[in-house]
Amino acid sequence: MLIKTGFLINLLFVFAICHSQNSSRDSLILIQPSFEINVSIPPAPVKITGRQQIFYELKVSNFSQKSLAIKKIEVLDAKDSSRLFVFETPEILRRFYKPGVGTEEKDTSTVDPGSFGIVYVELVVSKTPIPAFLYHRITCQVVGANEEEQFFVNGPKTKVVSRSPVKLQAPLKKGPWAAVYEPTWVRGHRRVIYTVDGIARIPGRFAIDFIKLDDSGRFAFKDDNIIKNWYGYNVEVFAVADGVISSTRDDFSESPTLSDQVKYDSRLATGNYISIKISNGQYAFYEHLKPGSILVKPGQRVKKGEVIARVGFTGQSTGPHLHFHLSNRDSPLGAEGLPFVFENFSLLGSYPDFTRFGNARWQRKKSLINQKIKNEFPPPNSVINFN
């Protein structure tokens, strides 16, 4: 019987090849509807504290008629099928997100029929060189079935970005600056998806919020409700690379106190901002800038190290700080976040327990004190000086 190619392409159900782990015949291959595994944005490597790490998202869609629980996710080198990393239930729960499902739901590793979920992946790659292609193996189980009745799905090969991330000069001077971000935060930049022009993207995949501290770890003197008391407020902001100003916005006002701030929705999250088009069609974004402080205009050429604005408190912000990220389009929300590294900074310490942030000095390790870092991305919630 002949089946037209077009019919095959337009099948409503995607069938994955799944190997039964419960079968006494290891060679038995079953065809059954299950997960489609997709990586829409290629994994991008970036060096953090001397180790190569890759950041990406794994989308899993359930094309079966039963709810499937994810039990294990393996990341493998496509060249030799060696296992690079494995996520099991506790770690999967920490990294899994189902759109439309509240964060209070405990078992978020279950994907219902016709729905999908996203696994946020950040992993250290010890192999040298980094594998050119990865693939993923997901072990799953039909909800309600016996634990023994599990099967796994092998996903397609995924190409890893081979080029090194762009090297940038510091957007700020001296310090200490807290580089605030944490990939596992439920409402952190890494986890916030924006849909612009009908396409879902993560502009803040590698975003950092820079908050200036004093030597005691405080971000303001006296009353921290007054924005002028914040150490980082009104500090100069610098161009991170030679480029052309692509866009600016300077129509947001600023309240004198945190308590009087206007509550903006996500569409206006950026506040006053600047984007600079640099090499390879990449755009550096500076957000929450002080009203009236922007010194550049679209189309203007700037040099690395040139003063372009000042730190402010505009848009969706919890306090004066500089939001900085790199993306692939001149759109603050409708673009994919890209990796980058800073040419030079000193690592002073970090906040492993972020509840202490602003109330206590950062944790200092002897191995980190004034450690000079070149061409790396700051670690999560680290404290740094820009040289």
C-alpha positions in Angstrom: 0.0 0.0 0.0 1.4 3.4 -0.9 1.3 6.2 1.6 1.9 9.7 0.4 4.8 11.7 2.0 2.5 14.6 2.6 0.2 12.4 4.7 3.0 11.3 6.8 4.1 14.8 7.5 0.7 15.8 8.5 0.0 13.0 10.9 -1.6 14.4 14.1 0.4 12.1 16.4 4.1 11.9 16.7 5.3 8.3 17.4 8.6 7.9 19.2 10.7 4.7 19.3 10.6 3.5 22.8 12.5 0.6 24.4 10.6 -1.3 27.0 12.7 -1.6 30.2 10.3 -4.2 31.6 10.5 -6.6 28.7 12.5 -9.9 29.1 13.5 -9.5 25.4 16.0 -6.6 25.4 15.8 -6.5 21.6 12.1 -5.8 21.5 11.3 -2.4 20.1 7.8 -1.0 20.6 6.2 1.8 18.6 3.9 3.8 20.9 2.8 7.4 21.1 4.7 9.3 23.7 7.0 12.3 24.1 8.3 14.6 21.4 11.6 16.0 22.5 12.6 19.4 21.1 15.4 21.9 21.8 14.4 25.1 20.0 17.5 27.1 20.8 20.9 25.4 20.5 22.8 24.9 23.8 25.2 27.7 24.3 28.4 27.2 26.3 29.8 29.8 28.7 32.6 29.6 31.2 31.8 30.1 34.9 34.6 29.8 37.5 36.8 28.0 35.1 34.2 25.4 34.0 32.4 25.2 30.7 28.6 25.2 31.2 25.8 25.0 28.7 22.3 26.6 29.1 19.2 25.6 27.1 15.6 24.5 27.4 14.2 21.1 26.7 10.5 21.1 25.5 8.7 17.8 26.0 5.2 17.3 24.4 2.9 14.4 25.3 1.3 13.0 22.1 -0.2 10.0 23.9 -3.7 9.5 25.3 -2.4 9.0 28.9 -0.6 11.2 31.4 3.2 10.5 31.5 5.4 11.1 34.4 9.1 11.9 33.7 11.4 9.8 35.9 14.8 10.5 34.5 16.4 12.7 31.9 19.8 11.7 30.5 22.0 14.0 28.4 24.3 12.1 26.1 27.1 12.7 23.7 25.7 11.9 20.3 29.1 10.8 19.0 29.6 7.8 21.4 26.4 7.8 23.5 28.4 8.5 26.7 26.3 10.0 29.4 27.2 13.6 30.3 24.6 14.2 32.9 21.5 12.7 34.5 18.5 14.4 36.2 16.4 12.3 38.4 13.1 13.0 40.2 14.1 15.6 42.8 16.2 17.6 40.3 13.6 17.3 37.6 11.0 18.8 39.9 13.3 21.7 40.5 13.8 22.3 36.8 10.4 21.5 35.3 7.8 24.1 34.3 4.3 23.5 33.0 2.7 26.6 31.5 -0.7 27.4 33.1 0.1 25.3 36.2 0.6 27.0 39.5 3.9 26.7 41.3 2.1 25.2 44.3 1.6 21.9 42.4 4.1 19.5 43.8 4.3 16.8 41.1 5.2 18.9 38.1 7.0 16.1 36.4 3.7 14.7 35.0 2.7 15.8 31.5 -1.0 15.4 30.6 -2.2 14.3 27.1 -1.9 17.0 24.6 0.2 19.3 26.8 3.9 20.1 27.2 6.4 21.1 29.7 9.8 22.8 29.7 13.0 21.5 31.4 15.5 24.2 32.2 19.0 22.8 31.7 22.3 24.2 33.0 25.1 21.7 33.3 28.9 21.6 33.6 30.6 19.8 30.7 33.8 18.2 31.7 34.5 16.7 28.3 37.1 18.5 26.2 36.2 19.6 23.6 32.6 20.1 24.3 30.5 17.6 22.3 29.4 18.9 18.9 26.0 17.2 19.2 23.9 16.0 22.2 20.8 13.9 22.5 18.4 13.2 25.3 16.9 10.1 26.7 13.8 10.5 28.8 12.6 7.6 31.0 8.8 7.9 31.6 6.0 6.0 33.1 2.2 6.0 32.5 0.6 7.6 35.5 -1.1 4.9 37.5 1.0 2.1 36.1 3.4 0.0 38.1 6.9 1.4 38.7 8.3 -1.4 36.7 6.3 -0.4 33.7 8.6 2.3 32.4 10.0 3.0 29.0 12.4 5.5 27.5 12.4 7.8 24.6 15.5 8.9 22.6 15.3 12.4 21.3 16.9 13.8 18.1 20.5 15.1 17.8 20.9 18.6 19.1 23.8 20.8 17.7 25.8 22.7 20.3 26.9 26.2 19.5 30.6 26.0 18.6 31.5 29.7 18.7 32.8 31.3 21.9 30.5 33.9 23.5 31.2 37.6 22.8 33.8 39.3 25.1 32.5 42.5 26.7 34.0 45.3 28.8 32.2 46.0 32.1 29.0 48.0 31.9 29.9 49.6 35.3 33.0 50.6 37.2 34.6 49.4 40.4 32.2 47.9 43.0 31.5 45.8 44.9 28.6 44.8 42.6 26.3 41.9 43.3 25.7 40.0 40.1 22.1 38.9 40.9 20.7 35.9 39.1 19.9 32.3 39.8 18.9 29.8 37.1 16.6 27.8 39.4 14.5 30.8 40.7 10.9 30.2 39.6 10.4 33.9 38.7 14.0 34.6 37.8 15.0 36.0 34.4 15.9 32.5 33.2 12.3 31.2 33.7 10.3 34.1 32.4 8.9 33.5 28.9 7.6 36.4 26.8 5.4 36.0 23.7 5.9 38.7 21.2 4.6 38.6 17.6 3.2 35.1 18.3 6.6 33.7 19.2 7.6 32.6 22.8 11.2 33.6 23.7 13.4 34.0 26.8 15.3 37.3 26.5 16.7 37.1 30.0 18.3 33.7 29.6 21.7 35.2 30.6 20.5 38.4 32.2 22.2 39.9 35.3 20.9 42.5 37.7 23.8 44.5 39.1 23.2 46.0 42.6 26.0 48.0 44.3 26.9 47.1 47.9 29.0 48.6 50.7 31.7 46.6 52.5 29.0 45.3 54.9 26.8 43.9 52.2 24.2 46.7 52.4 22.7 48.2 49.2 21.6 51.5 50.8 22.5 53.8 53.7 20.0 55.0 56.2 16.4 54.6 54.9 16.5 52.1 51.9 13.0 53.2 50.9 14.5 56.4 49.5 16.1 55.5 46.1 18.8 58.2 46.3 20.2 56.3 49.4 21.0 53.3 47.3 24.7 53.0 46.5 24.2 52.2 42.9 21.7 54.9 42.1 22.9 57.5 39.6 26.1 55.6 38.9 27.5 55.9 35.4 26.8 53.2 32.8 29.3 52.4 30.1 29.2 50.9 26.6 30.4 47.3 26.7 31.7 47.3 23.1 32.1 49.4 20.0 28.8 49.6 18.2 25.8 51.6 17.1 22.9 52.7 19.3 20.0 50.7 18.0 17.1 52.0 20.1 16.4 53.9 23.3 13.5 54.7 25.5 13.4 57.6 28.0 9.7 58.4 28.8 9.4 56.6 32.1 9.3 58.7 35.3 10.8 57.7 38.6 9.3 57.7 42.1 11.5 59.1 44.9 10.7 56.0 47.1 10.2 52.3 46.6 6.8 52.5 48.3 5.5 55.0 45.8 6.6 53.1 42.7 4.0 52.6 40.0 3.2 48.9 39.4 4.0 48.1 35.8 3.1 44.9 34.0 5.6 42.7 32.1 5.2 44.6 28.8 6.7 47.7 30.5 9.2 45.8 32.6 12.3 47.5 31.0 11.7 51.0 32.0 14.1 53.4 30.3 16.6 51.5 28.3 19.3 51.5 25.6 20.2 48.8 23.1 23.6 48.8 21.3 24.1 46.7 18.2 27.5 45.1 18.4 29.3 42.5 16.3 27.5 39.5 14.8 24.0 41.1 15.0 24.0 41.0 18.8 22.3 43.6 21.0 23.4 44.7 24.5 20.5 45.9 26.6 20.7 48.2 29.6 17.4 48.6 31.5 15.8 50.6 34.4 17.9 53.7 33.5 17.5 57.1 35.3 15.1 59.5 33.5 16.9 62.1 31.5 20.3 60.4 31.9 20.5 58.8 28.5 23.3 60.5 26.5 23.0 58.7 23.2 20.5 58.5 20.3 19.6 55.7 17.8 22.1 55.6 14.9 24.9 57.1 17.0 28.2 55.2 17.0 29.7 54.6 20.5 33.1 53.3 21.6 33.8 50.7 24.3 34.0 52.4 27.7 32.0 55.5 26.7 29.5 56.8 29.3 26.0 56.3 27.9 23.6 56.7 30.9 23.1 56.4 34.6 21.6 53.7 36.9 18.0 54.4 37.8 14.7 53.0 39.1 12.3 52.8 36.2 9.9 50.1 34.9 9.3 46.9 36.8 12.0 47.1 39.5 12.3 46.3 43.2 15.1 48.9 43.7 17.8 50.9 41.8 19.9 48.6 39.8 21.2 47.9 36.2 19.6 45.1 34.3 22.0 43.9 31.6 21.6 41.2 29.0 22.6 40.3 25.4 20.1 39.2 22.8 19.7 38.3 19.1 17.2 41.1 18.2 16.5 44.7 18.9 13.6 43.9 21.1 13.8 44.0 24.9 11.2 41.2 25.3 10.9 39.7 21.8 14.3 38.2 21.5 16.4 35.2 22.6 19.0 35.8 25.3 22.6 35.1 24.3 25.7 34.2 26.4 28.5 36.6 27.0 31.6 37.0 29.1 33.3 40.0 30.7 36.9 40.6 29.8 38.0 41.4 33.4 36.6 41.3 36.9 37.6 40.3 40.4 35.5 37.7 42.3 35.0 38.7 46.0 32.5 36.1 47.2 28.9 35.1 46.9 25.5 34.7 48.6 24.7 31.0 48.7 21.8 31.9 51.0 20.1 34.8 49.2 17.8 35.6 52.1 20.9 37.2 53.7 21.3 39.6 50.8 21.2 43.2 51.9 21.4 42.3 55.5 24.8 40.7 55.8 28.2 40.6 54.1 28.7 38.1 51.4 30.4 34.8 52.0 34.1 34.9 51.3 36.1 31.9 50.5 39.9 32.0 50.6 40.0 30.6 47.1 37.8 33.5 45.8 39.2 36.5 47.6 40.2 39.1 44.9 40.5 36.3 42.4 41.2 37.8 39.0 38.8 36.5 36.3 39.3 36.9 32.6 36.7 36.2 29.9 34.1 34.5 32.1 30.5 34.9 33.1 30.0 35.8 36.8 28.7 33.0 39.0 25.1 33.2 40.4 24.6 35.8 43.1 28.3 36.5 43.2 30.0 39.7 44.4 32.5 41.2 42.0 34.7 44.3 41.3 35.1 45.5 37.8 38.7 46.3 37.1 
